[in-house]
Amino acid sequence: MNSIPKISSILLVPAAVVALLVPGSAAAEPFPLPDGLVGWWTGDATADDAWGDNHGTLTSGAYDEGVVGEAFLFDGVSDYAEVPDDPSVDPGEDDFTWVAWVLSPQSSNGSNGGVQTIVAKRDAGGGEVGFTFYLRFGLLAARFGNGAALGRFVDDAGASPAVSDGTWHHVAITIDRDDPSGAVLYLDGEPVLGYDPTPVTGDVVATGVPMRIGGDTAPGWEYQRFEGSIDELMFFRRALTADEIGGIHDAGPDGVADDDQGDDDDQGDDDDDDSATDDDDDSAEAAACGCACSASPSSARSGLATLALLLTLLPLAMLRRSAGRR
């Protein structure tokens, strides 16, 4: 009687090959960058804007491990990062969004009058103008005004979950200015509170006022500084959707893809110089694969997946042939 050969050891190698050859089979991918990004302060050992030109300077403070790479680390007393005044980081008449990862200890809830500023660019003299996104007694809050009207989005009832608990949380505020329920606070990818932003009309511009990360800019309120870490702070000149906020949160340490980042002119020059070489390299790789590989990432992934499938089926075919000879 013929015995059936064991095939588990034969199939282990192709399974490993599949994990290596098929992109995305072993790890999640970054979330696609949403449209409308204006500024992106990653905290990766710099206060520079990773997307635009609104570069900042760290005033005291430090950098520490974040969710994605490194993060700003502030002591809640004298630390903050400051970005010079520029109209591009004022909401103006537009919808807007702020998102960030934050980590704050529970002990910070009672410091600085209970207020910890995540980001602010406002002037409170003679009518509040500008914006601030912050924690109030450990809960999410935000304000924005045009000098005559003020939108104050504060959880006075304590209905939302606490943020200051010593763990990382993803926080966001989206403002759709024409929607009576268009001001939405998000915690860990989920909407937690909604408000009416429509009373604040016209320009929201704090002229001559810098933007601060981890500190307030309003005269008399500068002491309201952040204790803990802030990572991946991003400003969009539109209201992101709930799916986009959730997607950024769900990406976690994989972060947001920045494939479109960089200077267009430089990219164009590089493309012109390297196009012939790239084409030759792609052709050589396709020939070496012996499959339908091409210069595009999607077709390359398809070719690799096909190769992985062939490597998986080959031992089965060899097994059947061997069994037929017995």
C-alpha positions as CSV (number, residue, x, y, z in Angstrom):
1,M,0.0,0.0,0.0
2,N,1.4,3.3,-1.0
3,S,1.8,5.9,1.8
4,I,0.8,9.5,1.2
5,P,3.8,11.8,1.3
6,K,3.8,14.6,3.9
7,I,3.5,18.0,2.2
8,S,3.5,20.4,5.1
9,S,7.2,21.0,4.9
10,I,7.0,21.5,1.2
11,L,4.4,24.2,1.5
12,L,6.1,26.2,4.2
13,V,8.6,27.8,1.8
14,P,6.0,29.1,-0.7
15,A,3.9,30.5,2.2
16,A,6.9,32.5,3.3
17,V,7.6,33.6,-0.2
18,V,4.1,34.9,-0.6
19,A,4.5,37.1,2.5
20,L,7.7,38.5,1.1
21,L,6.6,39.0,-2.5
22,V,3.1,40.4,-2.2
23,P,3.1,44.0,-0.8
24,G,0.7,44.6,2.0
25,S,0.4,40.9,2.9
26,A,2.4,41.3,6.1
27,A,1.8,44.9,7.2
28,A,-0.8,47.7,6.9
29,E,-0.2,50.6,4.6
30,P,-0.3,54.3,5.4
31,F,-3.7,56.1,4.9
32,P,-3.9,58.1,1.7
33,L,-3.2,61.8,2.2
34,P,-6.6,63.7,2.2
35,D,-6.9,66.8,0.0
36,G,-6.6,70.3,1.4
37,L,-3.5,69.9,3.6
38,V,-1.8,73.2,4.5
39,G,0.6,72.3,7.2
40,W,2.0,69.2,8.8
41,W,4.2,69.4,11.9
42,T,5.4,65.8,12.6
43,G,7.6,66.5,15.6
44,D,10.3,64.2,14.1
45,A,13.2,66.0,15.8
46,T,12.1,69.3,14.1
47,A,9.4,71.9,14.4
48,D,9.5,72.5,10.6
49,D,6.4,72.1,8.4
50,A,6.8,68.8,6.6
51,W,4.3,69.9,3.9
52,G,4.5,73.6,3.4
53,D,6.7,76.5,4.4
54,N,5.3,77.3,7.8
55,H,8.4,76.2,9.7
56,G,8.5,76.6,13.5
57,T,11.1,76.9,16.3
58,L,11.1,74.9,19.4
59,T,11.2,77.1,22.5
60,S,12.5,74.9,25.2
61,G,10.8,71.5,25.0
62,A,12.2,68.3,23.5
63,Y,11.4,65.3,21.3
64,D,10.5,61.8,22.4
65,E,8.9,58.6,21.0
66,G,5.6,59.3,19.3
67,V,3.0,57.3,17.5
68,V,4.6,57.9,14.1
69,G,8.3,58.4,14.6
70,E,9.1,61.1,17.2
71,A,6.8,63.7,18.8
72,F,7.0,67.0,20.5
73,L,7.5,66.7,24.3
74,F,6.3,69.7,26.5
75,D,6.5,70.2,30.2
76,G,3.3,72.4,30.5
77,V,5.3,75.2,32.0
78,S,7.6,76.9,29.5
79,D,7.7,74.7,26.5
80,Y,6.1,75.3,23.1
81,A,6.9,75.5,19.4
82,E,6.2,78.8,17.5
83,V,5.4,79.3,13.9
84,P,5.6,82.9,12.5
85,D,2.4,84.6,11.5
86,D,1.2,83.6,8.0
87,P,-2.3,83.9,6.6
88,S,-2.1,80.3,5.2
89,V,-2.6,79.0,8.8
90,D,-5.6,81.2,9.5
91,P,-8.9,79.7,8.6
92,G,-10.0,82.9,6.8
93,E,-13.5,82.3,5.4
94,D,-12.9,78.6,4.8
95,D,-13.9,75.3,6.4
96,F,-11.0,73.7,8.3
97,T,-9.7,70.7,10.3
98,W,-7.0,70.1,12.9
99,V,-5.9,66.6,13.7
100,A,-3.1,65.3,16.1
101,W,-2.0,62.5,18.3
102,V,-1.7,63.6,22.0
103,L,-0.5,62.0,25.2
104,S,-1.2,63.8,28.5
105,P,-1.0,62.5,32.1
106,Q,-4.0,62.7,34.3
107,S,-2.1,64.8,36.7
108,S,-2.2,67.7,34.1
109,N,-6.0,68.2,34.4
110,G,-5.7,70.8,37.2
111,S,-2.7,72.7,35.9
112,N,-2.8,75.9,34.0
113,G,-6.4,76.6,35.0
114,G,-7.4,73.2,33.7
115,V,-6.5,74.2,30.1
116,Q,-3.8,72.6,27.9
117,T,-3.4,74.1,24.5
118,I,-2.7,71.7,21.6
119,V,-2.5,74.5,19.0
120,A,-3.6,78.1,18.9
121,K,-3.4,81.3,16.8
122,R,-5.7,83.8,18.4
123,D,-5.9,87.3,19.9
124,A,-8.4,87.9,22.7
125,G,-7.9,91.6,23.0
126,G,-11.0,93.6,22.0
127,G,-13.0,90.6,20.9
128,E,-11.6,87.1,20.3
129,V,-10.3,86.4,16.8
130,G,-8.6,83.3,15.6
131,F,-8.7,79.7,16.9
132,T,-7.5,77.4,19.6
133,F,-7.8,73.6,20.0
134,Y,-7.2,72.4,23.5
135,L,-8.0,70.1,26.4
136,R,-10.2,71.5,29.3
137,F,-9.9,69.5,32.5
138,G,-8.8,66.5,30.3
139,L,-11.7,66.8,27.8
140,L,-11.6,68.0,24.2
141,A,-12.5,71.6,23.4
142,A,-12.1,74.3,20.7
143,R,-12.9,77.9,20.1
144,F,-12.8,80.2,17.0
145,G,-14.0,83.7,16.5
146,N,-14.0,86.7,14.1
147,G,-13.8,89.5,16.7
148,A,-17.6,89.9,17.0
149,A,-18.9,86.3,17.3
150,L,-17.3,83.4,19.1
151,G,-17.8,79.7,18.6
152,R,-17.1,77.9,21.9
153,F,-17.1,74.1,21.7
154,V,-16.7,72.9,25.2
155,D,-18.0,69.8,27.0
156,D,-19.3,71.5,30.1
157,A,-21.4,68.4,31.0
158,G,-18.4,66.1,30.9
159,A,-20.2,63.7,28.4
160,S,-17.1,62.8,26.3
161,P,-14.3,60.4,27.3
162,A,-11.3,61.8,29.0
163,V,-8.1,62.4,27.0
164,S,-5.7,63.1,29.8
165,D,-5.1,59.5,31.0
166,G,-1.5,58.9,30.2
167,T,-2.1,57.1,26.9
168,W,-2.0,58.2,23.3
169,H,-5.2,59.4,21.7
170,H,-6.1,60.7,18.3
171,V,-8.0,64.0,18.4
172,A,-9.6,66.2,15.7
173,I,-11.8,69.2,15.2
174,T,-13.6,69.7,11.9
175,I,-15.5,72.9,11.0
176,D,-18.0,73.0,8.2
177,R,-19.1,76.7,8.6
178,D,-22.4,76.5,6.7
179,D,-23.7,73.5,8.6
180,P,-25.6,74.1,11.9
181,S,-24.1,70.8,13.2
182,G,-20.8,71.3,11.3
183,A,-18.4,71.7,14.3
184,V,-17.4,68.1,15.3
185,L,-14.9,67.0,17.9
186,Y,-13.4,63.5,17.3
187,L,-11.7,61.2,19.7
188,D,-9.8,58.1,18.5
189,G,-11.5,58.2,15.1
190,E,-15.1,58.6,16.4
191,P,-17.2,61.8,16.6
192,V,-18.0,62.6,20.3
193,L,-19.6,66.0,20.2
194,G,-21.2,68.4,17.7
195,Y,-21.8,72.1,17.7
196,D,-23.2,74.9,15.6
197,P,-20.4,77.0,14.0
198,T,-22.7,79.2,11.8
199,P,-22.8,82.3,14.1
200,V,-19.1,82.9,13.2
201,T,-19.2,84.4,9.7
202,G,-16.6,86.1,7.6
203,D,-12.8,86.2,8.1
204,V,-11.2,84.3,11.0
205,V,-7.8,85.8,10.8
206,A,-5.5,86.7,13.7
207,T,-3.3,89.2,11.9
208,G,0.2,89.6,13.3
209,V,-0.2,86.7,15.7
210,P,2.1,83.6,15.5
211,M,0.8,80.1,15.7
212,R,1.9,78.0,18.7
213,I,2.0,74.3,19.2
214,G,1.6,73.4,22.9
215,G,0.9,77.0,24.0
216,D,-1.7,79.8,23.7
217,T,-1.0,83.1,22.0
218,A,-3.8,85.2,23.5
219,P,-2.4,88.0,25.8
220,G,-2.9,86.9,29.4
221,W,-3.5,83.3,28.5
222,E,0.0,82.3,27.4
223,Y,0.5,80.1,30.5
224,Q,-2.1,77.6,29.2
225,R,0.5,75.2,27.9
226,F,0.5,71.5,27.1
227,E,2.0,68.9,29.4
228,G,2.8,65.8,27.5
229,S,3.4,64.9,23.9
230,I,1.9,66.1,20.6
231,D,2.5,64.1,17.3
232,E,1.6,64.5,13.7
233,L,-0.3,67.8,14.0
234,M,-2.0,68.6,10.7
235,F,-4.0,71.6,9.4
236,F,-6.5,71.2,6.5
237,R,-8.3,74.0,4.7
238,R,-11.6,72.0,4.6
239,A,-13.7,69.8,6.9
240,L,-12.5,66.3,6.6
241,T,-15.1,63.5,6.5
242,A,-15.7,61.1,9.3
243,D,-14.2,58.3,7.1
244,E,-11.0,60.4,6.6
245,I,-10.7,61.1,10.3
246,G,-11.3,57.4,11.1
247,G,-8.8,56.3,8.5
248,I,-6.0,58.5,9.9
249,H,-6.7,57.1,13.3
250,D,-6.8,53.5,12.2
251,A,-3.5,53.8,10.3
252,G,-1.8,54.3,13.7
253,P,2.0,54.0,13.5
254,D,1.8,53.6,9.7
255,G,0.7,57.2,9.5
256,V,-0.4,59.1,6.5
257,A,1.1,58.6,3.0
258,D,3.0,61.6,1.8
259,D,3.7,60.5,-1.8
260,D,2.8,63.9,-3.2
261,Q,5.2,65.7,-1.0
262,G,8.0,67.7,-2.5
263,D,8.8,70.4,-5.0
264,D,7.1,69.9,-8.4
265,D,10.0,71.5,-10.3
266,D,12.6,69.3,-8.7
267,Q,10.5,66.2,-9.3
268,G,10.1,67.2,-12.9
269,D,13.8,67.6,-13.5
270,D,14.5,64.2,-11.8
271,D,11.9,62.5,-14.0
272,D,13.5,63.9,-17.1
273,D,17.0,62.9,-16.1
274,D,16.2,59.4,-14.9
275,S,13.3,58.4,-17.3
276,A,15.6,56.4,-19.7
277,T,17.4,54.7,-16.9
278,D,14.2,53.8,-15.1
279,D,12.7,52.4,-18.3
280,D,15.8,50.2,-18.8
281,D,15.7,49.0,-15.2
282,D,12.0,48.2,-15.4
283,S,12.5,46.2,-18.6
284,A,15.3,44.3,-17.2
285,E,13.3,43.5,-14.0
286,A,10.4,42.4,-16.1
287,A,12.6,40.0,-18.2
288,A,14.2,38.6,-15.0
289,C,10.8,37.9,-13.5
290,G,9.5,36.0,-16.4
291,C,6.0,37.4,-15.7
292,A,3.9,40.3,-16.6
293,C,5.8,42.9,-14.6
294,S,5.7,46.5,-15.7
295,A,6.8,50.0,-14.5
296,S,3.6,50.6,-12.6
297,P,3.4,49.6,-9.0
298,S,-0.1,47.9,-9.5
299,S,1.1,45.8,-12.4
300,A,4.3,44.9,-10.5
301,R,2.3,43.8,-7.5
302,S,0.1,41.7,-9.9
303,G,3.2,40.1,-11.4
304,L,4.6,39.3,-8.0
305,A,1.3,37.8,-6.9
306,T,1.3,35.6,-9.9
307,L,4.8,34.4,-9.3
308,A,3.9,33.7,-5.7
309,L,0.9,31.7,-6.8
310,L,3.0,29.6,-9.2
311,L,5.5,28.9,-6.4
312,T,2.6,27.8,-4.2
313,L,1.1,25.4,-6.8
314,L,4.4,23.9,-8.0
315,P,4.8,21.6,-5.0
316,L,1.2,20.3,-5.4
317,A,1.9,19.5,-9.0
318,M,5.1,17.7,-8.0
319,L,3.2,15.8,-5.3
320,R,0.6,14.6,-7.8
321,R,3.3,13.5,-10.3
322,S,5.1,11.6,-7.5
323,A,1.9,9.9,-6.4
324,G,1.2,8.9,-10.0
325,R,4.5,7.0,-10.3
326,R,3.8,4.9,-7.1
